[in-house]
Amino acid sequence: MGTSPDAQPCKGEPILTKPCNESPCPPPADGEEPEEVLPMKVEMKRVSYRPQRYETCIIKEGDLEVVRDDIGNFQRPPRVPARAVLNNHTFSLF
């Protein structure tokens, strides 16, 4: 999984950004309380011995451990192993 010796460097900016969610949320209905969205914590940690894929400017794949402090009343939040796959257009978490 290497690149050819005459491979060209990637074109464009290293990080692409775009605005999202520009319109404000509608106010809650009478008697209804707004939902609270808690932040999700993600730790990078090896959770398997499966080889990680990396091809410059094409795909990067690796292990994650997602800390789920948004569920239940646990003394220590559960940690869920996950696999992240990034390419030029998407970020997928399995």
N, C-alpha and C positions, 0 to 999 in steps of 0.2 A: 504494500500500500504506500508507495512513494509517489513522488511527482517526477515528471520527466526533467532532464537537465535543462531543457530550453523552455520551461514553464514560465509564463508571464506573471508578474505580481498582480494581486487583486486590484481592481479599479474601484474608485469611490471612497467614501468615508468609512472608517472601521465600525462606526456605530450609526445605524439609521434610526431616526426618531420621527414621530409624527404625532400631532395632537389627537387626543381622544377624550370622549366624554365632555365635550365643551358645553353642552346644555345642562343647566342645573336640574337636580331631581325635583319632581313635583312635591309640594308640601303634603304631609300625611293627612288622611281624612280625619274628620272630627272623632275624638275618642281613641284614635289609633296612635300608638307610640312608634316613632321611627326605629327601624332595626339598627343595631350597632354592628358594624363590620370590624372584626378584630384583625390585626395584622398577622400574616403567616410567617413563621420563622423557618428558614431552610438552612441546613448545615451540609457542607460538602464533606463526605466521608465515604471511604471504601466500604461497601456492603456486600460485594461479591468478588470473585476472582475471574469473572468474565472479562476478556480483553476489551479495552476501551478503543473505539474507532476514532481516528482523526485524519481527515484529508483536508489539506489547506484549501480554504475558500469553498468547500463543498459540504462537509458534515463534521460534527463533533459529537461524540456520544460518551457518557460517563455515568457513574453512580452518584446518587444523592441519598440523604436521609431527611425526610420531612418530619418536623416536629409538629404534631397535631395538638396544639394547646387550645383549639377551638371546640373540642368535643369532650364532654364528661367532666367530672370533678375528680381528676386523678391527682395523686400527690406529685407524681412526675408525669409530664405529658407523654403519651405514646409516641414512639418513633417508628415511622413507616419507611422501609427501604423503597427506593424508586430508581428508575432509569431515565435519564434525560437525553433527548436527542435534539440537537440544534442543527438547522441547515440555513440556507440563505433566506428562507421565507417564514419558517415556523420554529416554535419551541414546543416540543412534546414531552410530556411526563407520563411514564408508565409505572 
